[in-house]
Amino acid sequence: MSRSFTREDTRRLASILADAAQAEVMPRFRNLPEGSVRDKTSPRDLVTDADEAAERLIAARLSKLHPGAVLIGEEASTRNPALLNMLVDADLAFLIDPIDGTRNYVAGLPLFGMMIAACHRGDVIAGVIYDPVNRDSALAVRGEGAWMEYENGKQAALAVAAPAPPEDMDGLISTGALPEPLRTTVNGNLSRLGSTASLRCAAHEYRMLAAGHSHVALYNQLTAWDHAAGWLLHREAGGYAARFDGSPYKPTHRSGGLLYAPDAGSWHAARKALMGDAIQDACLLYTSPSPRDVEES
C-alpha cells in the first residue's frame, strides 16, 4: 500500500464533518419540516433534506481539499450505484455517510453520527466517526492507532474490550437483514451472550466497540459507507473482524456478513455461540470474495 494518510489529514476530515453538522444537520434536528423526510428502499430506509444537504457540503469540501479524489456518498450512490465500482481502482476515494442513524435523527433521538472513510485501491487507510450532538470525533489511521478527540482538545487512545467468554460478552447485534434460516438461528441464540442490543446506528455502535464498551457486533448488510470507517476504527483499537466465513473484510464487499470481537479466539467463540450448527450453512450463503466483489450485481 503506497498511499499514506496522516493524522493531520484525518483531523481535516473530522473538521469537514463538524462544519457540515453545524451548517446542515443540527439546525434541522427536531426541526424537520413536512415533506423533508422520504423513503428510499423501504419505510425503514429514510433520507432527509439534512442527509442530502450535508453530503453536498462534505463532497464540495473534500473535492477542494483533495482534487481528483473519487467521492462516493450514500445519497449519490443511491441515485447512481455505479459509483461504487470506482472504489477498486481509485488512488484516493472517500466514502461518505452524511447521517448514519437517520431513523433516530427523524425520531428526534440524539443518537446518530457522520462518517468518512479514506480508501486507496479498495483498502481503508483512514476513518472518522463524528458525533454531531456531543461534537467529538473517533479517528483512525491505518497502522497508527485509533483515538478520540473532544471539543475541549482532549485526546484519548481507543482500545477494544478484553476477551471474554460468550456468556460475559455484550453484543450489538443487527439481524434484520440476515437471510433465513440464519436469522431465526441467530435470534434464537442471542441469550448465549451476556447481553444484546441494537442502537439503529452503526456509527455509535462502532464507537462503543472501539472504546471497549461492547465485545461483539454482527452485521449482514455491507453498504460500504456504513462500515469502512468503523471497521478501521475497531481494527486500530486492537480488535478482530471477519466475514462470516472467516475471510477478511474489504469495503468493496457487498455480501458475506461481518462479525467483530476483541480477538480471533473470541471471534470464533462468538460465531459458534450465535450461529451454532448453522455456521457452515451461513458460510455457504455467500460466494468466496473476489478482488472485484464490488462489481457484482
N, C-alpha and C positions, 0 to 999 in steps of 0.2 A: 504494500500500500504506500504510494508515493506522496499523495497529498496530505499535508498536515493542517490541523486546525487548532489554534492556540486557545488558551483560557481567555485571553482578551477578545479574540474573535467571538468566543461563545458568550461572553458578557454583552457584546454588542447585540447578539440575538435576543438576549433577555431584555435589553433596553428597548428593542423594537416591539416586543410583546407588551412591555409596560406602557409604551406610548399608545399602542392600539387599544389596550384596555381602558386607558384614561379617556381616549377620544371617542371610541365607538362602543365598547362593551358595557362599562359601568354606568354611563348615562342612561342606557336603555334597560338596565337591570331593574326589575319590578316596575318598569315603566314602558312596557311594550304596547304600542297602540294596536287597535283592531286591524287585522289584515297583515300584520308583520310577522306572523308565525305560519309556516306552511309544512305540510307533509312532503317527504321525499319518497322513500320506498314504501313506507307504512306509517300508521299513526304513531308508532314508537320511534320513528326516524324523522326528526324535525330539523328544520332550518329556519332561522330568523333573519330579519334585516341586520341584526348585530353581527351574526356569523359572516354574512356577505360583505358588509362594510369593513369589518376588521380584517378579513382576508385580503381585500383590495389594498388596504393601507399597508399591511405586512408585506405583501408582494411588491408593492411600489418601493418600500424602503429597502428590501433585500435586493431588488434589481439595481438600485442606485449604489448600494454597498458592494455588491458582487456582480458587476456587469457580465452578462453571458451565462450566468448560472441558470440551470433549469429550475423552474418554480412549479411545484406540484401541490396545489391546495385542495383541501377536501371538497369545497364547493365547486371549484373549477373542474375537478376530476369527475364530479357528478355530471356536469354538463358535457365533458369530453373525457371519457375513460381512457382514451389512447395516451393521455399524458403520462400515465404510469409506465408505459412501455419505454419512456425515455430514461428511466431510473438506472437501467442496467449499464448503459454506456456513458452516462454523463460524468464528466470530470468533477463537477460540483453540482449537486442538486439539493434543494430544500423541500422537505415535506412539512406542510403547514396544516395544523388543526386550529382554526381561529377560536372556536369554543368547543371544548370537549366536555360532555355532560350537558348538552343542550336541553334535554328534558328537565334536568334540575334547574337550569337557568330560567326556562319558561315557567316553571312552577314557583319561582321566587326563592328557591333553596340555594344558599350561598356555598355550593359545592360543585364548582366547575373550574376548568383550567384552560390554559392555552399552551400549545406545544409547537416547537420547531425541531426538526432533526436535519443535520447536515450529512450528506452522503457522498461518497466517492466511488463511482463504478459499482453501485449496488451495496456498498458497505457503509454502515453508520459510523461517522467519525466524531460527531458532537451532537449534543441534545440539550434542550432546555424545556422544563415544565414550569410555567408561571402561574401563580395563584393571584387572580385579579382582586380578590377580596382582601387578602392579607398582604398583598403586594410584596411577595417574596418569590425567589426562584430556586429550583433544584436544577443543577447543571452537571454535565459530564463531558469529558473529553477522552476519547479512546486512548487507553494506555496511561492516563494521567489522573484517574480517580473521579469521584463524584462528590459534590458538596452543595450545601445550602448557602444562599446569600440573602440576608434580610435587609429590610428597608433602612435600618439604622447602621448598615455597613458591616454588621457582624457576619462572620462566616463559620461554618461547621462542617466537618467531613461527614459523609454518609457511609453507613455500614449496615449490611443486612443482619437479620436476627441470627443468633446462634442456632445450629441444627438442633432439631428436637424430634422425638418420635411422633407419628401421626396423631396420636391421642392428645398431644400437647401443642399441636400446630394450630395457628389461627389462619384461616383461609379466606381469600377474596375470590369467590367462585361465580363465574357467569356461565350458565348452562343454556340460556335461551336459544343460542344459535347452534347447539350441538345436534347432530342428526340422531334420529332414533335407530337402534335401541340404546345408543350410547347415552343419550340424555337421561333416559329413565334409570340406567345403571348408575350414573354419577349422582343424580339426585337421591337415589336410594342409599348411597354410600356416604353422604355428607356427614352423617353422625359419627363416622370413624375419625373425623378431625375434631380438635378441641372446640372450635367454633368456626362458623362460616358467615359471610356477609357479602353483599354487593352494594357498592356506592353509586352505581349507574354512572360512573365517571372514572375512566381508566387513568386520567391524569393524576387524580388524588390517590388512586389505588397504587400506582407506581411509586408515588412519593412515600406512601406508607411502607411499601415493601423495602425500598432502598434505605429508609431510615430505621429499619428493624422493628416496625410496629406490627408486622404480619409476616408469616413464614411463606405462604403458598399463594399463588394466583393461577387461575385457569381461564383461558380464553379460547374461542374457536374461530370467531370472525376476525381475520387478519388484515384489516384495512391498514395500510402502511402508516398513515398519519396518526393512527391511534396507538401504535406500538413501538415505532422505531426509536423515538426519544426515550421512552420508558425502559425499553429493552437495554439500551446502553447505560442508562442510569443504574439499573439493577446490576448489570454486569460489572460496572466500575465500582459499585459499592460492595463487590465481593460475591455476588450471587451467581447462581447457575440456572440456565434456562435451555429448553429444547422443545422441539415439536413432539407430538405425542409418540412418534416412532423413534424418538431419540436423536433425530438429525438436527443440525444447527439451524437457527433461525436467520433469515435474511429479510430485509424489508421488501424484496421482490416476491416473496411467497404470499400466495393468496389463500392457501389451504394448509391443512395439517395440524391445526390446533397449536397451542402454546401453553407450556406449563413452567412455572417458576418455583424455585426453592432455594434455601441458603447454600446448598452444595449438592454434588452429584448423588451422594448417598441418600440424602433426604428427598431429592427429586424422585429417585426410583421408589422410595418408600411411599411418597405421596401418590405417585401414579398408581401403584398397586392398591393403595387404600381406596382411591377414588374409582378406579376402573376395574379392579378385581380380576376376574377371569376374562373380562372383555378387553384386556389390553391388546391382544393380538387382533381382535376384530377392529378395535379403534385404529390401529396402525394400518390395517388393510383398507380402511375407508379412504385413504389418501394415497396418491401415487408418490413415488420417490421424488425428491426435489431435483429439478433440473436447473442449470445455470440461468435459464430464461423463463423461470416459472411465472414471472410477471406477465409474460405474453400469452399465457393460457387464457382461454375464454372462460 
